[in-house]
Amino acid sequence: MIDLYIARVELFNGKGGLVEGRIESIDRSGVDFEAVENPKLVSQPTTQWHVFAAFSTLKGGRADWLVEKCTELGASSVTPLLTGRSQSISENRADRLQRVVLAAAKQCQRLHEMILKPPIAVGELLPVVANSRLAFLAAAEATPVFNALSSINKEPNGIIIIGPEGDFTKEELNSLREAGAIAVGLGPHRLRVETATMALLSTVMLWSDCQELASN
């Protein structure tokens, strides 16, 4: 057995529960942890953005990277979006992505774990868009995202939608817009799925946070 003393460590359960303490000892059977303060519950952040991205066909670790960065940036959930140009995601891959979420949450000290939801098709997303307070759809040649945000009142909750490599079909784009999604542009270049996701998510998260600070 190895005797070990660390001034402070924190344990969390991914649901806002947090306890501070110290490690008394470590051996092959496990770790002895002593709490030095009572457990506390940290409330959910007021900013809640949900990502729907068509990343099922991404290869070479790009899907892992997308999910990892969504966790770090503070997305509330990520849902793989199935479209006419992106296929189903395997169960084994979903398990791997869940492990990525957990590792990223630990790394960035996120107390509320991001939820990785089961894949849904565009048709299933339409009522979600219709019932959302605010939905942004990344689309080529659309109104620049900052122009769109400048004309929208404060909103800390909503969804962002990113299409697959090759973009949505015309029918999918029309149906999402008719459901209430606001098409926004992310610059003059064609972006990869993970790049577009990061660009739009970081923009709306910072916008929401700034709006929240301005109102306090």
C-alpha positions in Angstrom: 0.0 0.0 0.0 1.2 3.5 -0.8 0.6 6.3 1.7 -0.4 9.4 0.0 -1.6 12.8 1.1 -3.0 15.4 -1.1 -4.1 18.8 0.3 -7.3 18.9 -1.7 -9.1 16.9 -4.3 -12.7 17.2 -5.6 -15.1 14.5 -6.6 -18.1 15.1 -8.8 -20.9 13.0 -10.1 -21.7 14.8 -13.4 -25.0 16.0 -12.1 -23.8 19.0 -10.0 -22.8 17.1 -6.9 -19.4 18.1 -5.5 -17.5 17.0 -2.5 -14.0 18.2 -1.4 -11.6 16.0 0.5 -8.3 14.2 0.5 -6.8 10.9 -0.5 -5.6 9.0 2.5 -4.2 6.0 0.8 -4.1 4.0 -2.5 -3.7 0.3 -3.0 -4.7 -2.4 -5.5 -8.2 -2.6 -4.1 -8.9 1.0 -4.5 -8.6 4.5 -3.0 -9.4 5.7 0.6 -11.0 9.1 0.3 -11.9 11.3 3.3 -14.4 14.2 2.8 -13.3 17.3 4.6 -16.5 19.3 3.8 -20.2 18.3 3.4 -21.3 17.5 -0.2 -22.9 20.3 -2.1 -25.1 20.6 -5.1 -24.2 23.2 -7.8 -27.1 24.3 -9.9 -27.3 23.9 -13.7 -25.9 26.8 -15.7 -28.6 29.1 -17.1 -27.1 29.0 -20.6 -28.4 25.8 -22.3 -27.5 25.1 -25.9 -28.2 21.8 -27.6 -26.2 20.6 -30.6 -27.7 18.5 -33.4 -24.9 17.7 -35.8 -24.6 15.2 -38.7 -21.3 13.7 -37.8 -22.0 9.9 -38.1 -19.8 9.6 -41.2 -16.8 11.5 -39.8 -13.6 9.4 -39.6 -10.1 9.6 -38.2 -11.2 10.7 -34.7 -13.0 13.8 -36.0 -16.3 12.7 -34.3 -14.4 12.2 -31.0 -12.9 15.7 -31.4 -16.3 17.3 -32.1 -17.9 15.7 -29.0 -14.9 16.5 -26.8 -15.0 20.2 -27.8 -18.7 20.4 -27.4 -18.2 19.2 -23.8 -15.5 21.8 -23.1 -17.5 24.7 -24.6 -20.5 23.9 -22.5 -23.1 22.4 -24.8 -25.9 20.9 -22.7 -26.3 17.9 -25.1 -25.1 16.6 -28.5 -27.4 14.5 -30.7 -26.1 12.8 -33.9 -28.3 13.9 -36.7 -29.2 11.4 -39.4 -29.8 12.9 -42.9 -30.0 11.8 -46.5 -26.2 12.2 -46.7 -25.2 10.7 -43.4 -25.9 7.2 -42.1 -26.6 5.6 -38.7 -24.1 5.6 -36.0 -23.0 2.2 -34.5 -23.6 1.2 -30.9 -19.9 0.6 -30.3 -19.1 4.1 -31.6 -21.8 5.6 -29.3 -20.1 3.9 -26.3 -16.8 5.3 -27.3 -18.2 8.8 -27.6 -19.7 8.5 -24.2 -16.3 7.8 -22.8 -15.0 10.8 -24.6 -17.6 13.0 -22.9 -16.6 11.7 -19.5 -12.9 12.3 -20.0 -13.5 15.8 -21.4 -15.8 16.7 -18.4 -13.0 15.6 -16.0 -10.4 17.5 -17.9 -12.3 20.8 -18.0 -13.8 20.4 -14.5 -17.3 20.5 -15.7 -19.7 19.6 -12.9 -22.7 18.9 -15.1 -21.9 16.2 -17.6 -22.9 16.9 -21.2 -25.6 14.5 -22.4 -24.9 12.4 -25.5 -28.4 11.6 -26.9 -29.4 8.8 -29.3 -29.3 9.6 -33.1 -32.4 11.1 -34.6 -33.5 11.8 -38.2 -34.2 15.2 -39.6 -38.0 14.5 -39.6 -37.8 13.8 -35.8 -36.0 17.1 -35.3 -38.7 19.2 -36.9 -41.0 19.3 -33.8 -38.0 20.0 -31.6 -37.2 23.0 -33.7 -40.8 24.1 -33.7 -40.9 24.0 -29.9 -37.5 25.5 -29.3 -37.1 29.1 -28.1 -34.4 29.7 -30.7 -32.9 27.4 -33.4 -29.9 28.3 -35.6 -29.2 26.3 -38.8 -25.7 26.6 -40.3 -26.3 27.2 -44.0 -24.2 28.5 -46.9 -24.9 32.0 -48.2 -27.2 32.7 -45.3 -27.2 35.9 -43.2 -23.9 36.2 -41.2 -24.4 34.8 -37.7 -23.4 38.1 -36.0 -26.0 40.0 -38.1 -28.6 37.5 -37.1 -27.7 37.8 -33.4 -27.8 41.6 -33.4 -31.5 41.5 -34.2 -32.5 38.9 -31.6 -33.4 39.5 -28.0 -31.6 37.9 -25.1 -32.0 34.1 -25.2 -29.9 31.7 -23.1 -31.5 28.6 -24.4 -31.8 27.0 -27.9 -30.4 24.6 -30.4 -27.9 24.6 -33.2 -28.1 22.4 -36.3 -25.1 21.4 -38.4 -25.5 19.4 -41.6 -23.3 16.6 -43.0 -20.4 16.7 -45.4 -22.1 17.8 -48.6 -24.7 19.7 -46.7 -28.4 19.1 -46.2 -30.6 18.3 -49.2 -32.7 21.2 -50.4 -35.8 19.4 -49.0 -34.2 19.1 -45.6 -33.2 22.7 -45.5 -36.6 23.9 -46.5 -38.3 21.7 -43.9 -36.0 22.9 -41.1 -36.6 26.6 -42.1 -40.4 26.0 -42.2 -40.2 24.5 -38.7 -38.7 27.8 -37.5 -34.9 27.4 -37.7 -33.0 30.6 -38.5 -30.4 30.0 -41.2 -27.0 31.7 -40.4 -23.7 31.9 -42.3 -20.3 31.2 -40.8 -18.1 32.9 -43.4 -17.2 32.6 -47.0 -15.5 29.1 -46.8 -17.0 25.7 -46.8 -16.4 24.3 -43.3 -16.1 20.7 -42.1 -18.8 19.5 -39.8 -16.7 19.7 -36.7 -15.4 23.2 -37.6 -18.9 24.5 -38.3 -20.1 23.1 -35.0 -17.3 24.7 -33.0 -17.7 28.0 -34.8 -21.5 28.3 -34.2 -21.5 26.8 -30.7 -18.7 29.0 -29.4 -20.5 32.1 -30.9 -23.9 31.4 -29.3 -22.4 30.4 -26.0 -20.4 33.6 -25.8 -23.4 35.6 -27.0 -25.6 34.1 -24.3 -23.0 34.6 -21.6 -22.6 38.3 -22.6 -26.3 38.8 -22.6 -26.6 37.2 -19.1 -23.8 39.4 -17.7 -25.4 42.6 -19.2 -28.7 41.8 -17.6 -27.2 41.4 -14.1 
